[in-house]
Amino acid sequence: MSVARQVVVEADGGSRGNPGPAGYGAVVIDPATGEPLAEAAEYIGVATNNVAEYRGLIAGLEAAKALFPDAGDALRVHVRMDSKLVVEQMSGRWKIKHPDMKPLAARAAAILPPSSVTYEWIPRAQNKHADRLANEAMDAGRDGRQWEASASTAALDAPSARTPSATLPPVQGPPGDHAAGAARARAALAAARGAAAPEGLFPMPGAAETPEAGVAAETPEAGGEPTDAHPAPQQPAGTPQTGWGSAPDLGAPATLVLLRHGETALTPEKRFSGSGGTDPELSAVGRGQAERAAEHFAALGTVQEIVSSPLRRCRETAAAVAARLGLDVRIDEGLRETDFGAWEGLTFGEVRERYGDDLTAWLASPDTAPTGGGESFAEVAERVAAARDRLVARYAGRTVLLVTHVTPIKTLVRLALGAPPEALFRMELSAASVSTVAYYGDGNASVRLLNDTSHLR
């Protein structure tokens, strides 16, 4: 009978551009001593972040298997990654839709028996060793060479002597469903660190919300200036943190200030205006609203970054604020409005008259798309959740203004509250209104403001 062996794999991948020059890194760690047992990294040419992350996972699992070739089914591997997408897909909780991801996921799943592997999401700050390996690989590719283990200094970015972890518990549950085993592994790992381990980054309620692979994830390491954080009640070691507060060692949250764009000609008529329509510009009223929003944020002095939907009404609103604050505007495709298909430009009443059955079905289910091939609310939630995760990772500890639309803002608020999809119909969001959600490093979110229009009065 094989002797049971337990290891931790930390893996990461990134691309400088999406797609762009990409690389991955992985390290196998002894959970008893905290010492690295093996490192792997490689420059893989031009690829997306998600492809690089999956390649890092594959390299880590293969390295773990190679270390203990005779362990067989007795080898237990606990994977820790800051890619929520990979962790949730490999855990079987999110579907894998992107054709580039499916063969990579299948390859990773075939390395070891599914019941031997558990997965845990960790903040980027806890994945520095693998992140540094991935960046070393990309640096090597930039210089026309491949990464060499002998030249690596990645371990210097990790703690010089990792705190030994508690023994990982045996994996339980059927293949493909590691929730029970992973929860116990998280608790065991957290106990040695003296702080609660995250359950996962901002989980999405409902089986229908299954973020699709292949969505861009930002590569640069997050940074920022410290601000006050809410203290959390003391909890026993090894207990995953719950509640809205942040533990003292979590640092400042990523604060997303959500500004809906100003009015267009379609706004006062309450017409469907999404990604598939005419992409209207701001009206005179909307431009005035954007200017007042700019004055508001200039007076506050808290916004450090600006990210906008690619649609014209948001870019114009963001430009007004950026001009006042002296900041650049970054565009994120994930922040665009829902594609309302054949309903674009119509009022609710007109849609009811022309497409009554389709409208009824759409109101009843988040999986139903508007007539003519638009997006369902479940699809929008996938896209928005992916955008949220990469923005929170990129802007940890910073205050970021997101200039976007009704559905993305409502979706971010809904997910932060853990509310069901029908909550989208129970929120009011005025043109140029401000809402705010803070995201902490342990996966907790705090809704701080909703539909504030005081700056417009």
C-alpha positions in Angstrom: 0.0 0.0 0.0 1.4 3.5 -1.0 2.3 5.9 1.8 0.1 8.9 1.8 1.8 12.1 0.6 0.5 15.6 0.9 1.7 18.7 -1.0 0.5 22.2 -1.8 0.8 23.6 -5.3 0.8 27.3 -5.9 0.5 28.4 -9.5 0.0 31.5 -11.6 0.2 32.7 -15.1 0.0 36.0 -16.9 0.3 37.9 -20.2 1.6 41.4 -21.0 -1.3 42.3 -23.2 -4.3 40.0 -23.6 -3.3 38.2 -25.6 0.4 39.0 -25.4 3.8 37.6 -24.4 2.8 35.1 -21.7 4.4 32.8 -19.1 3.5 30.7 -16.1 5.0 29.7 -12.7 4.3 27.0 -10.2 5.8 25.9 -7.0 5.3 22.6 -5.0 5.4 23.2 -1.2 5.8 20.8 1.7 2.7 21.6 3.9 4.6 20.3 7.0 7.6 22.6 6.7 6.4 25.2 4.3 9.5 24.7 2.1 9.4 24.7 -1.7 10.1 21.2 -3.1 10.1 22.1 -6.8 9.6 25.1 -9.1 8.5 25.3 -12.7 8.2 28.2 -15.1 8.1 28.7 -18.8 7.7 31.4 -21.4 4.9 30.2 -23.8 4.8 32.9 -26.4 1.7 34.9 -27.2 -1.3 33.7 -25.2 -4.1 35.0 -23.0 -3.9 35.3 -19.2 -6.3 32.4 -18.7 -4.3 30.1 -21.0 -1.1 31.0 -19.0 -2.9 30.3 -15.7 -4.1 26.9 -16.8 -0.6 26.1 -18.1 0.8 27.0 -14.6 -1.7 24.7 -13.0 -0.7 21.8 -15.3 3.0 22.4 -14.6 2.4 22.4 -10.9 0.3 19.2 -10.9 2.9 17.5 -13.1 5.7 18.6 -10.8 3.9 17.2 -7.8 3.3 13.9 -9.5 6.9 13.7 -10.6 8.1 14.3 -7.0 6.2 11.2 -5.8 5.9 8.8 -8.8 5.2 5.8 -6.6 2.5 7.5 -4.4 -0.3 6.6 -6.8 -3.8 7.4 -5.4 -2.2 8.2 -2.0 -0.9 11.5 -3.3 -3.0 14.5 -2.1 -2.5 17.9 -3.7 -4.0 21.1 -2.5 -3.9 23.8 -5.3 -3.8 27.4 -4.3 -4.3 30.0 -7.1 -5.4 33.7 -7.3 -7.4 32.8 -10.5 -11.0 32.5 -9.4 -11.8 31.3 -12.9 -9.5 28.3 -12.8 -10.3 27.4 -9.2 -14.1 27.4 -9.8 -13.9 25.6 -13.1 -11.5 22.9 -11.9 -13.7 22.5 -8.8 -16.7 21.8 -11.0 -18.7 24.7 -9.8 -18.4 26.8 -13.0 -18.9 25.7 -16.6 -16.0 25.7 -19.1 -17.3 27.3 -22.3 -14.3 28.7 -24.1 -12.9 26.3 -26.6 -9.3 27.2 -25.7 -9.8 26.4 -22.1 -11.5 23.0 -22.4 -8.5 21.0 -23.6 -6.3 22.6 -20.9 -8.8 21.8 -18.2 -9.1 18.3 -19.4 -5.3 17.9 -19.5 -5.1 19.2 -15.9 -7.8 16.9 -14.7 -6.1 13.9 -16.2 -2.8 14.3 -14.4 -4.1 13.0 -11.0 -7.3 11.3 -9.9 -9.9 14.1 -9.4 -10.5 12.9 -5.8 -6.8 13.6 -5.1 -6.9 17.3 -5.8 -8.6 20.2 -4.0 -8.6 23.8 -5.0 -8.5 27.1 -3.1 -8.7 30.7 -4.3 -6.1 33.0 -2.5 -5.5 36.7 -2.9 -2.7 37.7 -5.3 -0.6 38.9 -2.3 -0.5 35.3 -1.0 0.6 33.9 -4.4 3.9 35.9 -4.7 6.2 33.0 -5.3 4.3 31.7 -8.3 3.6 35.2 -9.6 7.3 36.0 -9.5 8.1 32.8 -11.4 5.6 33.7 -14.1 7.1 37.2 -14.4 10.6 35.7 -14.5 9.4 33.5 -17.4 8.0 36.5 -19.2 11.1 38.5 -18.7 13.2 35.6 -20.1 10.9 35.5 -23.2 11.3 39.2 -23.7 15.1 38.7 -23.7 14.8 35.9 -26.2 15.6 33.0 -23.8 13.8 30.5 -21.6 13.5 30.6 -17.8 16.3 28.8 -15.9 15.8 27.5 -12.4 19.4 28.2 -11.5 18.9 31.9 -12.1 15.5 32.3 -10.3 15.1 34.5 -7.3 11.4 33.9 -7.0 11.8 32.3 -3.6 13.2 35.5 -2.2 9.9 37.2 -2.7 8.2 34.5 -0.7 8.6 34.4 3.2 12.2 33.3 3.9 10.8 30.5 6.1 7.2 29.7 5.5 5.1 28.9 8.5 4.5 25.1 8.6 0.9 24.3 7.7 -1.3 21.9 9.6 -1.6 18.4 8.0 -4.0 18.6 5.1 -7.1 16.5 5.7 -8.1 13.6 3.5 -10.1 14.6 0.4 -13.7 13.7 0.6 -16.7 13.9 -1.8 -17.2 12.4 -5.2 -14.8 13.1 -8.1 -15.4 16.6 -9.5 -16.9 17.9 -6.3 -14.2 18.9 -3.8 -16.2 21.4 -1.7 -16.0 19.4 1.6 -12.4 18.5 1.3 -11.4 21.9 0.1 -13.2 23.6 3.0 -11.2 21.4 5.5 -8.0 22.1 3.7 -8.6 25.8 3.8 -9.2 25.6 7.5 -6.1 23.6 8.1 -3.9 25.9 6.1 -5.4 28.9 7.7 -4.8 27.6 11.2 -1.1 27.6 10.7 -1.2 31.2 9.4 -3.2 32.4 12.4 -5.9 33.9 10.2 -9.1 32.9 8.4 -8.7 31.5 4.9 -11.1 32.8 2.2 -14.0 30.8 1.0 -13.4 32.2 -2.4 -13.6 35.6 -4.1 -17.1 37.0 -4.1 -19.0 33.8 -4.9 -21.9 34.2 -7.3 -25.2 32.8 -6.2 -27.1 30.5 -8.5 -26.0 27.7 -10.7 -26.8 29.7 -13.8 -24.0 32.2 -13.1 -21.0 30.3 -14.5 -18.3 32.7 -15.7 -16.9 31.8 -19.0 -13.2 31.1 -19.5 -11.0 33.3 -21.7 -11.9 36.6 -20.1 -9.0 38.9 -19.6 -7.3 39.0 -16.2 -4.9 41.9 -15.5 -1.3 41.0 -15.0 0.3 43.9 -13.0 0.7 43.4 -9.3 -1.9 45.4 -7.3 -0.7 48.1 -5.0 -2.1 51.2 -3.3 -2.2 53.5 -0.4 -3.6 52.3 3.0 -6.9 53.6 4.3 -8.9 52.8 7.3 -10.5 49.4 7.4 -13.3 48.1 9.6 -12.1 45.7 12.3 -13.6 42.2 12.4 -14.7 40.3 15.5 -12.1 37.8 16.7 -12.6 34.3 15.5 -11.1 30.9 16.4 -8.0 30.0 14.4 -8.9 28.1 11.3 -12.4 29.4 11.0 -13.2 31.0 7.7 -14.1 34.7 8.2 -17.7 35.7 7.8 -19.4 39.1 7.9 -18.6 42.4 6.2 -15.6 43.6 8.2 -12.0 43.0 7.3 -9.4 41.4 9.5 -6.6 43.7 10.7 -4.1 42.1 8.4 -6.2 42.3 5.2 -5.2 45.8 4.3 -7.4 48.4 2.6 -10.1 47.2 0.3 -10.4 47.8 -3.4 -13.2 50.4 -3.5 -15.2 50.5 -6.7 -17.2 53.7 -7.1 -19.9 53.0 -9.7 -21.0 55.9 -11.8 -23.8 55.4 -14.2 -23.3 57.5 -17.4 -25.3 60.7 -17.9 -28.5 60.9 -19.9 -28.8 60.3 -23.6 -31.8 61.1 -25.8 -33.1 57.6 -25.0 -32.9 57.8 -21.2 -35.9 60.0 -20.4 -38.0 57.9 -22.8 -37.0 54.8 -20.9 -36.0 53.0 -24.0 -33.8 49.8 -24.0 -30.3 51.0 -24.8 -27.6 48.4 -24.6 -24.5 47.2 -26.4 -26.4 46.2 -29.6 -28.0 49.5 -30.4 -26.9 52.8 -31.9 -24.4 53.7 -29.2 -25.9 57.2 -28.5 -23.9 60.1 -27.2 -24.7 62.2 -24.1 -27.5 64.7 -24.5 -27.0 68.3 -23.3 -28.6 67.2 -20.0 -26.2 64.3 -19.8 -23.2 66.4 -20.4 -24.3 68.7 -17.6 -24.6 65.7 -15.3 -21.2 64.5 -16.3 -19.7 67.9 -15.4 -21.5 67.9 -12.0 -20.2 64.4 -11.3 -16.7 65.6 -12.2 -17.0 68.5 -9.8 -18.2 66.1 -7.1 -15.3 63.8 -7.4 -12.8 66.6 -7.6 -14.1 68.0 -4.3 -13.9 64.5 -2.7 -10.3 63.9 -3.9 -10.6 60.1 -3.3 -10.7 58.7 -6.9 -7.3 57.3 -7.9 -8.1 55.5 -11.2 -10.9 55.6 -13.8 -12.1 52.7 -15.8 -15.0 52.9 -18.3 -17.3 50.9 -20.5 -16.3 51.1 -24.1 -19.7 52.6 -25.1 -19.7 56.2 -26.1 -22.0 57.6 -23.3 -19.7 56.2 -20.7 -16.5 57.3 -22.4 -17.9 60.8 -22.6 -18.9 60.8 -18.9 -15.5 59.3 -17.9 -13.7 61.9 -20.0 -15.4 64.8 -18.2 -14.3 63.4 -14.8 -10.8 62.5 -16.0 -10.2 66.0 -17.3 -11.1 67.5 -13.9 -9.0 64.9 -12.0 -6.0 64.8 -14.3 -6.3 61.0 -14.7 -6.3 58.7 -17.7 -9.2 56.5 -18.6 -8.8 52.7 -19.0 -11.4 50.9 -21.1 -12.8 47.5 -19.9 -15.1 45.6 -22.2 -16.6 43.7 -19.3 -18.4 46.9 -18.2 -20.5 47.3 -21.3 -24.3 47.2 -21.0 -26.4 44.2 -21.8 -27.1 43.5 -25.5 -30.9 43.8 -25.7 -31.1 42.2 -29.2 -34.3 43.2 -31.1 -35.5 45.3 -28.2 -32.8 48.0 -28.6 -34.4 51.4 -28.9 -37.9 50.2 -27.9 -39.8 51.1 -24.8 -41.0 48.4 -22.4 -44.6 48.9 -23.7 -43.4 48.5 -27.3 -41.6 45.3 -26.4 -44.6 44.0 -24.6 -46.8 44.7 -27.6 -44.4 43.1 -30.2 -42.7 40.4 -28.2 -45.0 39.7 -25.3 -44.1 36.0 -24.8 -40.4 36.7 -25.0 -40.6 39.5 -22.5 -42.6 37.4 -20.0 -40.0 34.6 -20.3 -37.1 37.1 -19.9 -38.7 38.6 -16.7 -39.1 35.1 -15.3 -35.6 33.7 -15.8 -32.1 35.1 -15.8 -31.1 32.5 -18.4 -33.5 33.9 -21.0 -32.1 36.3 -23.6 -34.0 39.1 -25.3 -35.5 38.5 -28.7 -33.0 38.3 -31.5 -29.9 36.9 -29.8 -29.2 39.4 -27.0 -27.6 38.6 -23.7 -29.3 36.9 -20.8 -28.8 38.4 -17.3 -26.9 35.2 -16.4 -24.5 35.9 -19.3 -24.1 39.5 -18.2 -23.4 38.3 -14.6 -20.6 36.1 -15.9 -19.0 38.9 -17.8 -19.4 41.5 -15.0 -18.1 39.1 -12.3 -15.0 38.4 -14.4 -14.4 42.1 -14.8 -14.9 42.7 -11.1 -12.4 40.0 -10.2 -9.6 41.4 -12.4 -10.3 45.0 -11.4 -10.3 44.1 -7.7 -7.0 42.2 -8.1 -5.4 45.0 -10.1 -6.5 47.8 -7.8 -6.3 46.3 -4.4 -6.2 49.1 -1.7 -7.2 51.8 -4.2 -10.4 53.7 -5.0 -11.4 53.2 -8.6 -14.2 55.0 -10.5 -16.1 52.6 -12.8 -18.2 54.5 -15.4 -20.7 52.0 -16.6 -24.4 51.2 -17.1 -27.6 50.1 -15.2 -27.2 46.4 -15.5 -23.5 46.1 -14.6 -24.0 48.3 -11.6 -27.0 46.4 -10.4 -25.2 43.2 -11.0 -22.2 44.2 -8.9 -24.5 45.3 -6.1 -26.5 42.1 -6.3 -23.5 39.9 -6.2 -22.0 41.8 -3.3 -25.2 41.3 -1.3 -25.6 37.6 -2.4 -29.0 38.5 -3.6 -31.0 36.4 -6.2 -31.2 37.5 -9.9 -34.7 39.0 -9.4 -33.1 41.7 -7.2 -32.1 43.4 -10.5 -35.8 44.5 -10.9 -35.9 45.9 -7.4 -33.2 48.6 -7.6 -33.5 52.1 -9.0 -30.5 53.6 -10.7 -30.8 57.2 -12.0 -28.6 58.7 -14.7 -25.3 59.9 -13.3 -26.0 58.3 -10.0 -23.2 57.0 -7.7 -23.0 53.6 -5.9 -20.1 52.2 -4.0 -18.9 48.7 -3.2 -15.7 47.8 -1.2 -14.0 44.4 -1.7 -11.7 43.0 1.0 -8.9 40.5 0.5 -10.7 37.7 2.3 -13.5 37.7 -0.3 -16.0 39.8 1.7 -17.8 42.8 0.0 -19.4 45.8 1.6 -22.1 47.9 -0.2 -21.6 51.4 1.0 -23.8 53.5 -1.3 -26.6 53.0 -3.8 -28.1 55.5 -6.3 -26.8 58.7 -4.8 -27.8 61.7 -6.9 -27.1 64.4 -4.3 -24.3 65.8 -6.5 -26.8 66.6 -9.2 -29.0 68.8 -7.1 
